[in-house]
Amino acid sequence: MKHNSDLHCHTNASDGSLSPAELVQKAAEEGITTIAITDHDTVSGVREALAAGAKYGVRVIPGVEISIDFQPGTMHVCGYFIDIDNPELCRGLEFVQEARRNRNPQIIQKLNTLGLAITMEEVQAVAGPDQVGRPHFAKVLLQKGYVENAKEAFTKYLAKGMPGYVDKRRLPRDEAIRMIQTAGGVAVMAHPIQLALENWEAYRQLFLELKAAGLAGIEAFNSYQSEEENQKFYQLAQELDMIVTAGSDFHGETKPTVQLGEFGDVVPIEIEKLLAELQRERRR
């Protein structure tokens, strides 16, 4: 079912397949009136998206999805309504982008050792002018016939723990949250199931810590979770008096089963809560 908002969208500024303008145009064509641009560790697509939003009548929320240093799973925090020119934000994102750039040749080396003949030049050609991410490696593996689809590229080679995976340096969680706040934004935990904690009490304790550090919300509804898990995270957010957001984590062709606007039915009210939280932070 399509809805009228999506607070988790990627463009080809990171690892999506559509340009920022194409993404906004798609939203307009599908009757989606509000989207957030949350590219991985970069805000380079936001300006183009804002201009397209004005053209197509779509409300575009400037955002970012930041990679956080965390174990045992993966932690990503989205920042909404950020000032994309904020110096502290830009410095922090450059730190993570540099870590990505340093990691990519190591992935090539690992894949070559496994007998997969791909080059950095081939991956960069797929990525275009923006930052290279693992989905671009997956696309080259698919193009060269080493895998049957992008999902197989991750499950066999590129996912965490697989033989082609290389970890990268990430920001400490409290620093990333503070960075978002300094840039005038609101921090929300993306796809919390990927934290991979042992039980629901562990999630509850972690979110209590994160709330004290400035995390304002939980993306309770997203494409990584079952409906049961979505509801449990929704209830947890309610219990902890945190904002609930919803986002598809749309990537276009990179994740073809994920549809734009997939979880927008809970978003419209929550957008106003995000704005209210911004006002509270600015009065502090």
Phi, psi and omega per residue, in radians:
M1 nan 2.329 3.103
K2 -1.539 2.545 3.109
H3 -2.300 -3.091 -2.944
N4 -1.776 0.188 3.106
S5 -2.552 2.705 3.043
D6 -2.685 2.006 -3.058
L7 -1.735 0.342 3.100
H8 -2.623 1.640 -3.068
C9 -2.353 2.477 3.129
H10 -2.056 2.537 3.091
T11 -2.028 -3.106 3.106
N12 -1.328 0.080 2.948
A13 -1.210 -0.385 2.964
S14 -2.150 -1.708 -3.043
D15 -2.215 0.361 3.006
G16 -1.496 2.954 -3.105
S17 -1.722 -0.313 -3.121
L18 -1.728 2.555 3.005
S19 -1.201 2.836 3.103
P20 -0.957 -0.755 3.140
A21 -1.149 -0.703 3.121
E22 -1.127 -0.673 3.112
L23 -1.103 -0.791 3.138
V24 -1.130 -0.709 3.103
Q25 -1.082 -0.733 3.105
K26 -1.063 -0.752 3.109
A27 -1.023 -0.805 -3.131
A28 -1.070 -0.764 -3.123
E29 -1.121 -0.494 -3.107
E30 -1.714 0.156 3.069
G31 1.336 0.347 3.112
I32 -1.615 2.102 -2.968
T33 -1.673 -0.302 -3.123
T34 -2.419 2.234 3.021
I35 -2.361 2.688 3.003
A36 -1.951 2.315 3.052
I37 -1.558 1.971 -3.050
T38 -2.222 1.048 3.122
D39 -1.183 2.695 -3.092
H40 -1.216 1.957 2.944
D41 1.013 0.465 3.081
T42 -2.675 2.617 3.061
V43 -2.060 0.307 -3.005
S44 -1.180 -0.312 3.132
G45 -1.659 -0.065 -2.983
V46 -1.197 -0.777 -3.080
R47 -1.055 -0.787 3.113
E48 -1.057 -0.707 -3.140
A49 -1.155 -0.708 3.121
L50 -1.095 -0.734 3.115
A51 -1.107 -0.733 3.115
A52 -1.167 -0.615 3.102
G53 -1.061 -0.721 3.097
A54 -1.122 -0.629 -3.122
K55 -1.235 -0.769 -3.014
Y56 -1.719 -0.019 3.126
G57 1.305 0.560 3.103
V58 -1.925 2.307 3.068
R59 -1.322 2.089 -3.121
V60 -1.928 2.108 3.108
I61 -1.641 2.107 3.101
P62 -1.214 2.188 -3.094
G63 -2.580 -3.069 3.134
V64 -2.798 2.695 3.022
E65 -2.088 2.032 -2.995
I66 -1.817 2.331 3.092
S67 -1.403 2.263 -3.044
I68 -1.997 2.517 3.057
D69 -1.249 1.998 -3.044
F70 -2.790 2.541 3.007
Q71 -2.305 2.628 0.161
P72 -1.552 -0.302 -3.074
G73 -1.796 -2.484 -3.107
T74 -2.092 2.339 3.119
M75 -2.091 2.139 3.031
H76 -2.184 2.330 3.117
V77 -2.051 2.245 3.079
C78 -1.621 2.436 3.024
G79 -1.970 2.286 -3.091
Y80 -2.038 2.586 3.129
F81 1.056 0.659 -3.086
I82 -1.458 2.711 2.949
D83 -1.502 1.875 -3.015
I84 -1.238 -0.167 3.113
D85 -1.745 0.060 -3.116
N86 -1.065 2.203 -3.047
P87 -1.056 -0.714 -3.122
E88 -1.161 -0.727 3.091
L89 -1.061 -0.813 -3.107
C90 -1.106 -0.671 3.107
R91 -1.138 -0.767 3.140
G92 -1.117 -0.726 3.132
L93 -1.173 -0.628 3.105
E94 -1.108 -0.640 3.088
F95 -1.014 -0.809 -3.107
V96 -1.257 -0.671 3.117
Q97 -1.095 -0.686 3.098
E98 -1.121 -0.652 3.089
A99 -1.097 -0.693 3.079
R100 -1.083 -0.803 -3.112
R101 -1.071 -0.661 3.127
N102 -1.230 -0.525 -3.088
R103 -1.324 -0.624 -2.955
N104 -1.005 -0.790 3.103
P105 -1.095 -0.508 3.109
Q106 -1.208 -0.622 3.066
I107 -1.120 -0.763 3.102
I108 -0.994 -0.800 -3.119
Q109 -1.058 -0.761 3.140
K110 -1.125 -0.764 -3.137
L111 -1.144 -0.689 3.092
N112 -1.075 -0.719 3.124
T113 -1.083 -0.531 3.108
L114 -1.407 0.009 3.126
G115 1.584 0.226 3.140
L116 -1.726 1.910 -2.999
A117 -1.509 1.450 3.041
I118 -2.204 2.715 -3.106
T119 -2.104 2.817 3.088
M120 -1.116 -0.575 3.127
E121 -1.116 -0.676 3.112
E122 -1.158 -0.706 -3.139
V123 -1.193 -0.733 3.134
Q124 -1.127 -0.620 3.111
A125 -1.103 -0.645 3.092
V126 -1.215 -0.694 -3.088
A127 -1.279 -0.485 -3.077
G128 1.338 -2.590 -3.024
P129 -1.353 -0.202 -3.039
D130 -1.696 -3.125 -2.979
Q131 -1.156 2.513 3.139
V132 -1.450 2.376 3.067
G133 -2.309 3.025 -3.099
R134 -1.018 -0.591 3.088
P135 -1.033 -0.487 3.099
H136 -1.251 -0.656 3.025
F137 -1.070 -0.753 -3.135
A138 -1.060 -0.686 -3.125
K139 -1.141 -0.701 3.113
V140 -1.158 -0.746 3.100
L141 -1.024 -0.675 3.107
L142 -1.188 -0.809 -3.130
Q143 -1.037 -0.590 -3.085
K144 -1.596 0.056 3.030
G145 1.430 0.232 3.138
Y146 -1.376 -0.401 3.103
V147 -2.397 2.841 -3.126
E148 -1.593 -0.348 3.104
N149 -2.801 2.973 -3.088
A150 -1.123 -0.614 -3.138
K151 -1.069 -0.720 3.126
E152 -1.124 -0.619 3.113
A153 -1.032 -0.674 3.130
F154 -1.327 -0.812 -3.055
T155 -1.165 -0.497 -3.128
K156 -1.628 -0.572 -2.955
Y157 -2.277 -0.735 -2.831
L158 -1.806 -0.297 -3.126
A159 -1.242 2.806 3.125
K160 -0.977 2.234 -3.129
G161 1.628 -0.187 3.129
M162 -1.528 2.835 -2.960
P163 -1.167 -0.308 3.103
G164 -1.745 0.069 -3.081
Y165 -1.415 2.414 3.021
V166 -2.279 2.215 3.122
D167 -1.297 2.850 3.107
K168 -2.385 2.814 3.081
R169 -1.191 2.464 3.137
R170 -2.296 2.931 3.132
L171 -1.400 2.565 2.971
P172 -1.096 2.564 -2.996
R173 -1.074 -0.804 -3.084
D174 -1.152 -0.596 3.106
E175 -1.163 -0.714 3.139
A176 -1.139 -0.738 3.117
I177 -1.113 -0.781 3.122
R178 -1.094 -0.654 3.136
M179 -1.082 -0.745 3.099
I180 -1.102 -0.782 -3.138
Q181 -1.132 -0.702 3.114
T182 -1.071 -0.564 3.109
A183 -1.459 0.213 3.078
G184 1.383 0.302 -3.047
G185 -1.887 3.108 3.104
V186 -1.997 2.316 -3.076
A187 -1.692 2.301 -3.110
V188 -2.368 2.363 3.114
M189 -1.281 2.156 3.095
A190 -1.450 2.617 3.072
H191 0.386 1.266 -3.018
P192 -1.070 -0.380 -3.137
I193 -1.059 -0.430 -3.116
Q194 -1.291 -0.125 3.014
L195 -1.130 -0.431 3.021
A196 1.023 0.783 3.111
L197 -1.438 2.876 -2.971
E198 -1.240 -0.664 -3.056
N199 -2.732 3.066 -3.054
W200 -1.210 -0.513 3.090
E201 -1.154 -0.630 3.091
A202 -1.114 -0.699 3.070
Y203 -1.098 -0.764 -3.120
R204 -1.052 -0.786 -3.121
Q205 -1.158 -0.711 3.124
L206 -1.106 -0.767 -3.107
F207 -1.212 -0.499 3.009
L208 -1.099 -0.759 3.092
E209 -1.100 -0.786 -3.097
L210 -1.170 -0.647 3.103
K211 -1.095 -0.720 3.106
A212 -1.112 -0.487 3.132
A213 -1.477 -0.107 3.076
G214 2.035 -0.008 3.079
L215 -1.178 2.235 -3.036
A216 -1.713 -0.426 -3.016
G217 -2.646 3.009 3.136
I218 -2.258 2.258 3.027
E219 -1.358 1.462 -3.019
A220 -1.266 -0.497 -3.103
F221 -1.974 2.058 -3.125
N222 -2.797 2.949 -2.983
S223 -1.361 -0.111 3.124
Y224 -1.510 -0.235 -2.967
Q225 -1.985 2.677 3.013
S226 -1.291 2.890 3.109
E227 -1.059 -0.642 3.105
E228 -1.106 -0.754 3.114
E229 -1.160 -0.690 3.067
N230 -0.977 -0.815 -3.109
Q231 -1.157 -0.639 3.134
K232 -1.168 -0.718 3.103
F233 -1.216 -0.572 3.049
Y234 -1.070 -0.809 -3.141
Q235 -1.126 -0.668 3.126
L236 -1.125 -0.747 3.113
A237 -1.096 -0.710 3.104
Q238 -1.093 -0.775 -3.129
E239 -1.063 -0.680 -3.076
L240 -1.591 0.068 -3.129
D241 0.988 0.857 3.084
M242 -1.975 2.708 3.139
I243 -1.204 2.437 3.058
V244 -1.754 2.232 3.005
T245 -2.128 2.944 3.138
A246 -2.457 2.411 3.120
G247 -2.743 2.525 -3.083
S248 -1.329 -0.446 -2.912
D249 1.109 0.818 -3.099
F250 -1.171 2.301 3.088
H251 -2.201 -0.022 -3.057
G252 1.313 -2.350 -3.072
E253 -1.095 -0.397 -3.134
T254 -1.124 -0.604 3.074
K255 -2.311 1.343 -2.955
P256 -1.123 -0.342 -3.132
T257 -1.448 -0.182 -3.114
V258 -1.650 2.164 -3.067
Q259 -1.768 2.453 3.076
L260 -1.077 2.330 3.117
G261 1.390 0.291 -3.028
E262 -1.062 -0.585 -3.038
F263 -2.141 0.447 -3.025
G264 -1.266 -0.087 -3.079
D265 -1.183 -0.349 3.135
V266 -1.793 0.006 -2.965
V267 -1.453 -0.751 -2.951
P268 -0.900 -0.774 3.109
I269 -1.163 -0.649 -3.066
E270 -1.209 -0.505 3.085
I271 -1.048 -0.720 3.118
E272 -1.166 -0.567 3.076
K273 -1.177 -0.655 3.066
L274 -1.058 -0.757 3.129
L275 -1.143 -0.671 3.106
A276 -1.121 -0.670 3.099
E277 -1.124 -0.682 3.079
L278 -1.014 -0.780 -3.138
Q279 -1.102 -0.666 3.112
R280 -1.126 -0.774 -3.127
E281 -1.090 -0.671 -3.088
R282 -1.274 -0.345 3.095
R283 -1.501 -0.239 -3.086
R284 -1.258 nan nan
